[in-house]
């Protein structure tokens, strides 16, 4: 699976990096950066939680 981020929607809340710190990074006063592409299967539950809890729905799962 891959994660797509809509940088126009991202407001830098960093919920994604709290849910999946190995997958996402949000610099202070910045927008999300996806660190792993594709996302390893063992990190899938964390990545799915990050997508689910994104306050602006800026993240989307893309299945390979």
N, CA, C, O and CB atoms as a CASP TS submission, in Angstrom:
PFRMAT TS
TARGET T0000
AUTHOR 0000-0000-0000
METHOD Language model
MODEL 1
PARENT N/A
ATOM      1  N   UNK     1       0.827  -1.182   0.000  1.00  0.00           N
ATOM      2  CA  UNK     1       0.000   0.000   0.000  1.00  0.00           C
ATOM      3  C   UNK     1       0.868   1.241   0.000  1.00  0.00           C
ATOM      4  O   UNK     1       2.004   1.233   0.475  1.00  0.00           O
ATOM      5  CB  UNK     1      -0.939   0.001   1.196  1.00  0.00           C
ATOM      6  N   UNK     2       0.306   2.306  -0.544  1.00  0.00           N
ATOM      7  CA  UNK     2       0.975   3.602  -0.537  1.00  0.00           C
ATOM      8  C   UNK     2       0.057   4.609   0.136  1.00  0.00           C
ATOM      9  O   UNK     2      -1.146   4.382   0.257  1.00  0.00           O
ATOM     10  CB  UNK     2       1.347   4.060  -1.984  1.00  0.00           C
ATOM     11  N   UNK     3       0.628   5.716   0.570  1.00  0.00           N
ATOM     12  CA  UNK     3      -0.143   6.801   1.146  1.00  0.00           C
ATOM     13  C   UNK     3       0.043   8.030   0.266  1.00  0.00           C
ATOM     14  O   UNK     3       1.167   8.397  -0.079  1.00  0.00           O
ATOM     15  CB  UNK     3       0.287   7.086   2.618  1.00  0.00           C
ATOM     16  N   UNK     4      -1.068   8.659  -0.091  1.00  0.00           N
ATOM     17  CA  UNK     4      -1.015   9.935  -0.806  1.00  0.00           C
ATOM     18  C   UNK     4      -1.432  11.026   0.162  1.00  0.00           C
ATOM     19  O   UNK     4      -2.386  10.866   0.923  1.00  0.00           O
ATOM     20  CB  UNK     4      -1.932   9.926  -2.079  1.00  0.00           C
ATOM     21  N   UNK     5      -0.713  12.128   0.126  1.00  0.00           N
ATOM     22  CA  UNK     5      -1.010  13.268   0.989  1.00  0.00           C
ATOM     23  C   UNK     5      -1.406  14.464   0.140  1.00  0.00           C
ATOM     24  O   UNK     5      -0.711  14.821  -0.812  1.00  0.00           O
ATOM     25  CB  UNK     5       0.201  13.615   1.884  1.00  0.00           C
ATOM     26  N   UNK     6      -2.516  15.074   0.489  1.00  0.00           N
ATOM     27  CA  UNK     6      -2.963  16.300  -0.167  1.00  0.00           C
ATOM     28  C   UNK     6      -2.390  17.469   0.639  1.00  0.00           C
ATOM     29  O   UNK     6      -2.921  17.831   1.689  1.00  0.00           O
ATOM     30  CB  UNK     6      -4.549  16.374  -0.263  1.00  0.00           C
ATOM     31  N   UNK     7      -1.320  18.042   0.141  1.00  0.00           N
ATOM     32  CA  UNK     7      -0.621  19.091   0.877  1.00  0.00           C
ATOM     33  C   UNK     7      -1.420  20.384   0.967  1.00  0.00           C
ATOM     34  O   UNK     7      -1.130  21.238   1.804  1.00  0.00           O
ATOM     35  CB  UNK     7       0.708  19.368   0.231  1.00  0.00           C
ATOM     36  N   UNK     8      -2.431  20.532   0.103  1.00  0.00           N
ATOM     37  CA  UNK     8      -3.311  21.696   0.203  1.00  0.00           C
ATOM     38  C   UNK     8      -4.249  21.572   1.405  1.00  0.00           C
ATOM     39  O   UNK     8      -4.665  22.577   1.980  1.00  0.00           O
ATOM     40  CB  UNK     8      -4.125  21.863  -1.091  1.00  0.00           C
ATOM     41  N   UNK     9      -4.579  20.331   1.780  1.00  0.00           N
ATOM     42  CA  UNK     9      -5.459  20.104   2.932  1.00  0.00           C
ATOM     43  C   UNK     9      -4.696  20.026   4.247  1.00  0.00           C
ATOM     44  O   UNK     9      -5.231  20.384   5.296  1.00  0.00           O
ATOM     45  CB  UNK     9      -6.249  18.830   2.733  1.00  0.00           C
ATOM     46  N   UNK    10      -3.457  19.565   4.199  1.00  0.00           N
ATOM     47  CA  UNK    10      -2.671  19.379   5.426  1.00  0.00           C
ATOM     48  C   UNK    10      -2.451  20.713   6.132  1.00  0.00           C
ATOM     49  O   UNK    10      -2.040  21.701   5.522  1.00  0.00           O
ATOM     50  CB  UNK    10      -1.313  18.718   5.107  1.00  0.00           C
ATOM     51  N   UNK    11      -2.736  20.714   7.434  1.00  0.00           N
ATOM     52  CA  UNK    11      -2.531  21.910   8.245  1.00  0.00           C
ATOM     53  C   UNK    11      -1.454  21.708   9.300  1.00  0.00           C
ATOM     54  O   UNK    11      -1.278  22.555  10.176  1.00  0.00           O
ATOM     55  CB  UNK    11      -3.827  22.315   8.909  1.00  0.00           C
ATOM     56  N   UNK    12      -0.732  20.591   9.223  1.00  0.00           N
ATOM     57  CA  UNK    12       0.391  20.357  10.122  1.00  0.00           C
ATOM     58  C   UNK    12       0.018  19.990  11.546  1.00  0.00           C
ATOM     59  O   UNK    12       0.786  20.258  12.470  1.00  0.00           O
ATOM     60  CB  UNK    12       1.233  21.549  10.153  1.00  0.00           C
ATOM     61  N   UNK    13      -1.157  19.377  11.746  1.00  0.00           N
ATOM     62  CA  UNK    13      -1.574  18.968  13.088  1.00  0.00           C
ATOM     63  C   UNK    13      -0.687  17.865  13.659  1.00  0.00           C
ATOM     64  O   UNK    13      -0.579  17.727  14.878  1.00  0.00           O
ATOM     65  CB  UNK    13      -3.017  18.501  13.062  1.00  0.00           C
ATOM     66  N   UNK    14      -0.061  17.087  12.800  1.00  0.00           N
ATOM     67  CA  UNK    14       0.883  16.019  13.158  1.00  0.00           C
ATOM     68  C   UNK    14       0.237  14.819  13.843  1.00  0.00           C
ATOM     69  O   UNK    14       0.932  14.048  14.505  1.00  0.00           O
ATOM     70  CB  UNK    14       1.945  16.574  14.053  1.00  0.00           C
ATOM     71  N   UNK    15      -1.061  14.645  13.701  1.00  0.00           N
ATOM     72  CA  UNK    15      -1.709  13.444  14.232  1.00  0.00           C
ATOM     73  C   UNK    15      -1.135  12.199  13.555  1.00  0.00           C
ATOM     74  O   UNK    15      -0.965  11.159  14.191  1.00  0.00           O
ATOM     75  CB  UNK    15      -3.247  13.511  14.028  1.00  0.00           C
ATOM     76  N   UNK    16      -0.841  12.316  12.271  1.00  0.00           N
ATOM     77  CA  UNK    16      -0.301  11.177  11.530  1.00  0.00           C
ATOM     78  C   UNK    16       1.035  10.719  12.101  1.00  0.00           C
ATOM     79  O   UNK    16       1.277   9.521  12.249  1.00  0.00           O
ATOM     80  CB  UNK    16      -0.139  11.535  10.058  1.00  0.00           C
ATOM     81  N   UNK    17       1.892  11.669  12.419  1.00  0.00           N
ATOM     82  CA  UNK    17       3.202  11.292  12.949  1.00  0.00           C
ATOM     83  C   UNK    17       3.103  10.763  14.370  1.00  0.00           C
ATOM     84  O   UNK    17       3.992  10.040  14.820  1.00  0.00           O
ATOM     85  CB  UNK    17       4.147  12.480  12.907  1.00  0.00           C
ATOM     86  N   UNK    18       2.048  11.107  15.080  1.00  0.00           N
ATOM     87  CA  UNK    18       1.828  10.520  16.411  1.00  0.00           C
ATOM     88  C   UNK    18       1.330   9.084  16.289  1.00  0.00           C
ATOM     89  O   UNK    18       1.712   8.223  17.082  1.00  0.00           O
ATOM     90  CB  UNK    18       0.816  11.365  17.220  1.00  0.00           C
ATOM     91  N   UNK    19       0.487   8.825  15.306  1.00  0.00           N
ATOM     92  CA  UNK    19      -0.050   7.478  15.094  1.00  0.00           C
ATOM     93  C   UNK    19       0.970   6.548  14.435  1.00  0.00           C
ATOM     94  O   UNK    19       1.044   5.365  14.766  1.00  0.00           O
ATOM     95  CB  UNK    19      -1.309   7.547  14.237  1.00  0.00           C
ATOM     96  N   UNK    20       1.750   7.088  13.506  1.00  0.00           N
ATOM     97  CA  UNK    20       2.692   6.260  12.735  1.00  0.00           C
ATOM     98  C   UNK    20       4.004   7.021  12.526  1.00  0.00           C
ATOM     99  O   UNK    20       4.276   7.490  11.420  1.00  0.00           O
ATOM    100  CB  UNK    20       2.076   5.853  11.359  1.00  0.00           C
ATOM    101  N   UNK    21       4.810   7.147  13.568  1.00  0.00           N
ATOM    102  CA  UNK    21       6.048   7.936  13.457  1.00  0.00           C
ATOM    103  C   UNK    21       7.072   7.381  12.478  1.00  0.00           C
ATOM    104  O   UNK    21       7.940   8.117  12.009  1.00  0.00           O
ATOM    105  CB  UNK    21       6.683   8.046  14.795  1.00  0.00           C
ATOM    106  N   UNK    22       6.984   6.098  12.167  1.00  0.00           N
ATOM    107  CA  UNK    22       7.916   5.521  11.195  1.00  0.00           C
ATOM    108  C   UNK    22       7.483   5.792   9.757  1.00  0.00           C
ATOM    109  O   UNK    22       8.263   5.607   8.823  1.00  0.00           O
ATOM    110  CB  UNK    22       8.042   4.019  11.419  1.00  0.00           C
ATOM    111  N   UNK    23       6.242   6.229   9.584  1.00  0.00           N
ATOM    112  CA  UNK    23       5.689   6.431   8.246  1.00  0.00           C
ATOM    113  C   UNK    23       5.592   7.914   7.878  1.00  0.00           C
ATOM    114  O   UNK    23       5.754   8.283   6.715  1.00  0.00           O
ATOM    115  CB  UNK    23       4.315   5.788   8.152  1.00  0.00           C
ATOM    116  N   UNK    24       5.325   8.763   8.886  1.00  0.00           N
ATOM    117  CA  UNK    24       5.080  10.183   8.622  1.00  0.00           C
ATOM    118  C   UNK    24       5.985  11.086   9.446  1.00  0.00           C
ATOM    119  O   UNK    24       6.393  10.748  10.557  1.00  0.00           O
ATOM    120  CB  UNK    24       3.630  10.522   8.904  1.00  0.00           C
ATOM    121  N   UNK    25       6.283  12.234   8.875  1.00  0.00           N
ATOM    122  CA  UNK    25       7.034  13.272   9.571  1.00  0.00           C
ATOM    123  C   UNK    25       6.334  14.600   9.278  1.00  0.00           C
ATOM    124  O   UNK    25       5.953  14.879   8.141  1.00  0.00           O
ATOM    125  CB  UNK    25       8.553  13.300   9.120  1.00  0.00           C
ATOM    126  N   UNK    26       6.173  15.413  10.327  1.00  0.00           N
ATOM    127  CA  UNK    26       5.596  16.747  10.148  1.00  0.00           C
ATOM    128  C   UNK    26       6.515  17.729  10.858  1.00  0.00           C
ATOM    129  O   UNK    26       6.510  17.802  12.087  1.00  0.00           O
ATOM    130  CB  UNK    26       4.118  16.830  10.706  1.00  0.00           C
ATOM    131  N   UNK    27       7.299  18.481  10.104  1.00  0.00           N
ATOM    132  CA  UNK    27       8.187  19.455  10.732  1.00  0.00           C
ATOM    133  C   UNK    27       7.380  20.587  11.370  1.00  0.00           C
ATOM    134  O   UNK    27       6.254  20.875  10.963  1.00  0.00           O
ATOM    135  CB  UNK    27       9.180  20.022   9.699  1.00  0.00           C
ATOM    136  N   UNK    28       7.972  21.209  12.360  1.00  0.00           N
ATOM    137  CA  UNK    28       7.302  22.329  13.013  1.00  0.00           C
ATOM    138  C   UNK    28       6.965  23.379  11.957  1.00  0.00           C
ATOM    139  O   UNK    28       7.816  23.773  11.160  1.00  0.00           O
ATOM    140  CB  UNK    28       8.193  22.938  14.144  1.00  0.00           C
ATOM    141  N   UNK    29       5.716  23.822  11.966  1.00  0.00           N
ATOM    142  CA  UNK    29       5.203  24.807  11.002  1.00  0.00           C
ATOM    143  C   UNK    29       5.312  24.311   9.565  1.00  0.00           C
ATOM    144  O   UNK    29       5.517  25.099   8.643  1.00  0.00           O
ATOM    145  CB  UNK    29       5.957  26.126  11.146  1.00  0.00           C
ATOM    146  N   UNK    30       5.172  22.987   9.378  1.00  0.00           N
ATOM    147  CA  UNK    30       5.262  22.428   8.035  1.00  0.00           C
ATOM    148  C   UNK    30       4.085  21.528   7.721  1.00  0.00           C
ATOM    149  O   UNK    30       3.091  21.506   8.446  1.00  0.00           O
ATOM    150  CB  UNK    30       6.551  21.660   7.873  1.00  0.00           C
ATOM    151  N   UNK    31       4.207  20.795   6.641  1.00  0.00           N
ATOM    152  CA  UNK    31       3.175  19.850   6.228  1.00  0.00           C
ATOM    153  C   UNK    31       3.753  18.442   6.228  1.00  0.00           C
ATOM    154  O   UNK    31       4.967  18.249   6.298  1.00  0.00           O
ATOM    155  CB  UNK    31       2.615  20.214   4.828  1.00  0.00           C
ATOM    156  N   UNK    32       2.866  17.473   6.150  1.00  0.00           N
ATOM    157  CA  UNK    32       3.239  16.066   6.249  1.00  0.00           C
ATOM    158  C   UNK    32       4.216  15.656   5.143  1.00  0.00           C
ATOM    159  O   UNK    32       4.171  16.146   4.015  1.00  0.00           O
ATOM    160  CB  UNK    32       1.991  15.191   6.189  1.00  0.00           C
ATOM    161  N   UNK    33       5.087  14.747   5.524  1.00  0.00           N
ATOM    162  CA  UNK    33       5.983  14.095   4.575  1.00  0.00           C
ATOM    163  C   UNK    33       5.870  12.595   4.807  1.00  0.00           C
ATOM    164  O   UNK    33       6.050  12.120   5.928  1.00  0.00           O
ATOM    165  CB  UNK    33       7.471  14.595   4.737  1.00  0.00           C
ATOM    166  N   UNK    34       5.571  11.853   3.749  1.00  0.00           N
ATOM    167  CA  UNK    34       5.483  10.397   3.845  1.00  0.00           C
ATOM    168  C   UNK    34       6.902   9.850   3.720  1.00  0.00           C
ATOM    169  O   UNK    34       7.592  10.105   2.733  1.00  0.00           O
ATOM    170  CB  UNK    34       4.529   9.793   2.734  1.00  0.00           C
ATOM    171  N   UNK    35       7.329   9.094   4.734  1.00  0.00           N
ATOM    172  CA  UNK    35       8.707   8.611   4.792  1.00  0.00           C
ATOM    173  C   UNK    35       8.911   7.283   4.072  1.00  0.00           C
ATOM    174  O   UNK    35      10.016   6.995   3.613  1.00  0.00           O
ATOM    175  CB  UNK    35       9.132   8.470   6.223  1.00  0.00           C
ATOM    176  N   UNK    36       7.867   6.475   3.968  1.00  0.00           N
ATOM    177  CA  UNK    36       7.991   5.143   3.376  1.00  0.00           C
ATOM    178  C   UNK    36       7.001   4.967   2.232  1.00  0.00           C
ATOM    179  O   UNK    36       5.803   5.196   2.393  1.00  0.00           O
ATOM    180  CB  UNK    36       7.769   4.056   4.439  1.00  0.00           C
ATOM    181  N   UNK    37       7.514   4.561   1.081  1.00  0.00           N
ATOM    182  CA  UNK    37       6.660   4.312  -0.073  1.00  0.00           C
ATOM    183  C   UNK    37       7.240   3.143  -0.849  1.00  0.00           C
ATOM    184  O   UNK    37       8.269   3.298  -1.507  1.00  0.00           O
ATOM    185  CB  UNK    37       6.535   5.578  -0.975  1.00  0.00           C
ATOM    186  N   UNK    38       6.626   2.007  -0.791  1.00  0.00           N
ATOM    187  CA  UNK    38       5.359   1.677  -0.154  1.00  0.00           C
ATOM    188  C   UNK    38       5.513   1.500   1.359  1.00  0.00           C
ATOM    189  O   UNK    38       6.621   1.417   1.887  1.00  0.00           O
ATOM    190  CB  UNK    38       4.780   0.411  -0.771  1.00  0.00           C
ATOM    191  N   UNK    39       4.371   1.446   2.031  1.00  0.00           N
ATOM    192  CA  UNK    39       4.347   1.232   3.474  1.00  0.00           C
ATOM    193  C   UNK    39       4.466  -0.266   3.730  1.00  0.00           C
ATOM    194  O   UNK    39       3.680  -1.042   3.186  1.00  0.00           O
ATOM    195  CB  UNK    39       3.041   1.817   4.119  1.00  0.00           C
ATOM    196  N   UNK    40       5.429  -0.691   4.544  1.00  0.00           N
ATOM    197  CA  UNK    40       5.564  -2.120   4.842  1.00  0.00           C
ATOM    198  C   UNK    40       4.308  -2.658   5.541  1.00  0.00           C
ATOM    199  O   UNK    40       3.637  -1.945   6.286  1.00  0.00           O
ATOM    200  CB  UNK    40       6.807  -2.367   5.722  1.00  0.00           C
ATOM    201  N   UNK    41       4.020  -3.902   5.284  1.00  0.00           N
ATOM    202  CA  UNK    41       2.803  -4.530   5.812  1.00  0.00           C
ATOM    203  C   UNK    41       2.748  -4.481   7.340  1.00  0.00           C
ATOM    204  O   UNK    41       1.663  -4.356   7.909  1.00  0.00           O
ATOM    205  CB  UNK    41       2.717  -5.980   5.341  1.00  0.00           C
ATOM    206  N   UNK    42       3.884  -4.576   8.005  1.00  0.00           N
ATOM    207  CA  UNK    42       3.860  -4.563   9.474  1.00  0.00           C
ATOM    208  C   UNK    42       3.496  -3.186  10.043  1.00  0.00           C
ATOM    209  O   UNK    42       3.129  -3.083  11.214  1.00  0.00           O
ATOM    210  CB  UNK    42       5.218  -4.996  10.016  1.00  0.00           C
ATOM    211  N   UNK    43       3.593  -2.135   9.234  1.00  0.00           N
ATOM    212  CA  UNK    43       3.223  -0.790   9.676  1.00  0.00           C
ATOM    213  C   UNK    43       1.836  -0.376   9.182  1.00  0.00           C
ATOM    214  O   UNK    43       1.386   0.743   9.428  1.00  0.00           O
ATOM    215  CB  UNK    43       4.257   0.214   9.197  1.00  0.00           C
ATOM    216  N   UNK    44       1.175  -1.284   8.489  1.00  0.00           N
ATOM    217  CA  UNK    44      -0.140  -0.980   7.929  1.00  0.00           C
ATOM    218  C   UNK    44      -1.159  -0.515   8.978  1.00  0.00           C
ATOM    219  O   UNK    44      -1.833   0.490   8.752  1.00  0.00           O
ATOM    220  CB  UNK    44      -0.673  -2.196   7.220  1.00  0.00           C
ATOM    221  N   UNK    45      -1.297  -1.207  10.116  1.00  0.00           N
ATOM    222  CA  UNK    45      -2.289  -0.754  11.108  1.00  0.00           C
ATOM    223  C   UNK    45      -2.032   0.673  11.596  1.00  0.00           C
ATOM    224  O   UNK    45      -2.974   1.443  11.784  1.00  0.00           O
ATOM    225  CB  UNK    45      -2.295  -1.699  12.300  1.00  0.00           C
ATOM    226  N   UNK    46      -0.770   1.025  11.801  1.00  0.00           N
ATOM    227  CA  UNK    46      -0.442   2.388  12.233  1.00  0.00           C
ATOM    228  C   UNK    46      -0.766   3.405  11.141  1.00  0.00           C
ATOM    229  O   UNK    46      -1.301   4.478  11.421  1.00  0.00           O
ATOM    230  CB  UNK    46       1.044   2.485  12.618  1.00  0.00           C
ATOM    231  N   UNK    47      -0.441   3.063   9.908  1.00  0.00           N
ATOM    232  CA  UNK    47      -0.713   3.968   8.791  1.00  0.00           C
ATOM    233  C   UNK    47      -2.215   4.156   8.598  1.00  0.00           C
ATOM    234  O   UNK    47      -2.673   5.266   8.326  1.00  0.00           O
ATOM    235  CB  UNK    47      -0.077   3.433   7.498  1.00  0.00           C
ATOM    236  N   UNK    48      -2.981   3.077   8.738  1.00  0.00           N
ATOM    237  CA  UNK    48      -4.434   3.174   8.610  1.00  0.00           C
ATOM    238  C   UNK    48      -5.014   4.063   9.713  1.00  0.00           C
ATOM    239  O   UNK    48      -5.928   4.846   9.455  1.00  0.00           O
ATOM    240  CB  UNK    48      -5.073   1.773   8.660  1.00  0.00           C
ATOM    241  N   UNK    49      -4.495   3.949  10.931  1.00  0.00           N
ATOM    242  CA  UNK    49      -4.950   4.803  12.033  1.00  0.00           C
ATOM    243  C   UNK    49      -4.616   6.264  11.742  1.00  0.00           C
ATOM    244  O   UNK    49      -5.421   7.151  12.023  1.00  0.00           O
ATOM    245  CB  UNK    49      -4.306   4.361  13.369  1.00  0.00           C
ATOM    246  N   UNK    50      -3.453   6.513  11.190  1.00  0.00           N
ATOM    247  CA  UNK    50      -3.055   7.883  10.857  1.00  0.00           C
ATOM    248  C   UNK    50      -4.005   8.489   9.833  1.00  0.00           C
ATOM    249  O   UNK    50      -4.405   9.646   9.965  1.00  0.00           O
ATOM    250  CB  UNK    50      -1.615   7.912  10.321  1.00  0.00           C
ATOM    251  N   UNK    51      -4.365   7.724   8.825  1.00  0.00           N
ATOM    252  CA  UNK    51      -5.302   8.198   7.812  1.00  0.00           C
ATOM    253  C   UNK    51      -6.667   8.468   8.447  1.00  0.00           C
ATOM    254  O   UNK    51      -7.299   9.489   8.176  1.00  0.00           O
ATOM    255  CB  UNK    51      -5.430   7.170   6.663  1.00  0.00           C
ATOM    256  N   UNK    52      -7.105   7.549   9.283  1.00  0.00           N
ATOM    257  CA  UNK    52      -8.417   7.667   9.926  1.00  0.00           C
ATOM    258  C   UNK    52      -8.514   8.910  10.816  1.00  0.00           C
ATOM    259  O   UNK    52      -9.543   9.585  10.834  1.00  0.00           O
ATOM    260  CB  UNK    52      -8.706   6.416  10.753  1.00  0.00           C
ATOM    261  N   UNK    53      -7.448   9.207  11.549  1.00  0.00           N
ATOM    262  CA  UNK    53      -7.503  10.284  12.533  1.00  0.00           C
ATOM    263  C   UNK    53      -6.981  11.627  12.039  1.00  0.00           C
ATOM    264  O   UNK    53      -6.891  12.575  12.819  1.00  0.00           O
ATOM    265  CB  UNK    53      -6.735   9.887  13.731  1.00  0.00           C
ATOM    266  N   UNK    54      -6.638  11.726  10.766  1.00  0.00           N
ATOM    267  CA  UNK    54      -6.197  13.008  10.218  1.00  0.00           C
ATOM    268  C   UNK    54      -7.363  14.000  10.293  1.00  0.00           C
ATOM    269  O   UNK    54      -8.407  13.763   9.684  1.00  0.00           O
ATOM    270  CB  UNK    54      -5.689  12.847   8.742  1.00  0.00           C
ATOM    271  N   UNK    55      -7.202  15.106  11.028  1.00  0.00           N
ATOM    272  CA  UNK    55      -8.320  16.036  11.214  1.00  0.00           C
ATOM    273  C   UNK    55      -8.804  16.713   9.935  1.00  0.00           C
ATOM    274  O   UNK    55      -9.954  17.145   9.866  1.00  0.00           O
ATOM    275  CB  UNK    55      -7.926  17.084  12.189  1.00  0.00           C
ATOM    276  N   UNK    56      -7.955  16.809   8.937  1.00  0.00           N
ATOM    277  CA  UNK    56      -8.357  17.476   7.689  1.00  0.00           C
ATOM    278  C   UNK    56      -8.559  16.495   6.537  1.00  0.00           C
ATOM    279  O   UNK    56      -8.825  16.902   5.406  1.00  0.00           O
ATOM    280  CB  UNK    56      -7.313  18.509   7.295  1.00  0.00           C
ATOM    281  N   UNK    57      -8.430  15.192   6.831  1.00  0.00           N
ATOM    282  CA  UNK    57      -8.572  14.137   5.825  1.00  0.00           C
ATOM    283  C   UNK    57      -7.642  14.358   4.644  1.00  0.00           C
ATOM    284  O   UNK    57      -8.031  14.190   3.488  1.00  0.00           O
ATOM    285  CB  UNK    57     -10.011  14.062   5.340  1.00  0.00           C
ATOM    286  N   UNK    58      -6.404  14.739   4.954  1.00  0.00           N
ATOM    287  CA  UNK    58      -5.409  15.024   3.920  1.00  0.00           C
ATOM    288  C   UNK    58      -4.688  13.764   3.427  1.00  0.00           C
ATOM    289  O   UNK    58      -3.928  13.826   2.460  1.00  0.00           O
ATOM    290  CB  UNK    58      -4.392  16.015   4.449  1.00  0.00           C
ATOM    291  N   UNK    59      -4.920  12.636   4.078  1.00  0.00           N
ATOM    292  CA  UNK    59      -4.222  11.401   3.725  1.00  0.00           C
ATOM    293  C   UNK    59      -5.180  10.392   3.108  1.00  0.00           C
ATOM    294  O   UNK    59      -6.357  10.323   3.460  1.00  0.00           O
ATOM    295  CB  UNK    59      -3.543  10.796   4.959  1.00  0.00           C
ATOM    296  N   UNK    60      -4.636   9.608   2.172  1.00  0.00           N
ATOM    297  CA  UNK    60      -5.450   8.600   1.481  1.00  0.00           C
ATOM    298  C   UNK    60      -4.593   7.376   1.233  1.00  0.00           C
ATOM    299  O   UNK    60      -3.424   7.480   0.860  1.00  0.00           O
ATOM    300  CB  UNK    60      -6.029   9.152   0.138  1.00  0.00           C
ATOM    301  N   UNK    61      -5.195   6.208   1.448  1.00  0.00           N
ATOM    302  CA  UNK    61      -4.523   4.938   1.181  1.00  0.00           C
ATOM    303  C   UNK    61      -4.754   4.563  -0.278  1.00  0.00           C
ATOM    304  O   UNK    61      -5.871   4.647  -0.788  1.00  0.00           O
ATOM    305  CB  UNK    61      -5.039   3.811   2.136  1.00  0.00           C
ATOM    306  N   UNK    62      -3.677   4.150  -0.935  1.00  0.00           N
ATOM    307  CA  UNK    62      -3.754   3.656  -2.313  1.00  0.00           C
ATOM    308  C   UNK    62      -3.226   2.221  -2.290  1.00  0.00           C
ATOM    309  O   UNK    62      -2.064   1.981  -1.960  1.00  0.00           O
ATOM    310  CB  UNK    62      -2.925   4.574  -3.325  1.00  0.00           C
ATOM    311  N   UNK    63      -4.080   1.288  -2.640  1.00  0.00           N
ATOM    312  CA  UNK    63      -3.667  -0.112  -2.654  1.00  0.00           C
ATOM    313  C   UNK    63      -2.883  -0.404  -3.928  1.00  0.00           C
ATOM    314  O   UNK    63      -3.223   0.072  -5.011  1.00  0.00           O
ATOM    315  CB  UNK    63      -4.892  -1.050  -2.543  1.00  0.00           C
ATOM    316  N   UNK    64      -1.830  -1.196  -3.773  1.00  0.00           N
ATOM    317  CA  UNK    64      -1.001  -1.577  -4.938  1.00  0.00           C
ATOM    318  C   UNK    64      -1.689  -2.633  -5.759  1.00  0.00           C
ATOM    319  O   UNK    64      -1.149  -3.077  -6.772  1.00  0.00           O
ATOM    320  CB  UNK    64       0.378  -2.086  -4.493  1.00  0.00           C
TER
END
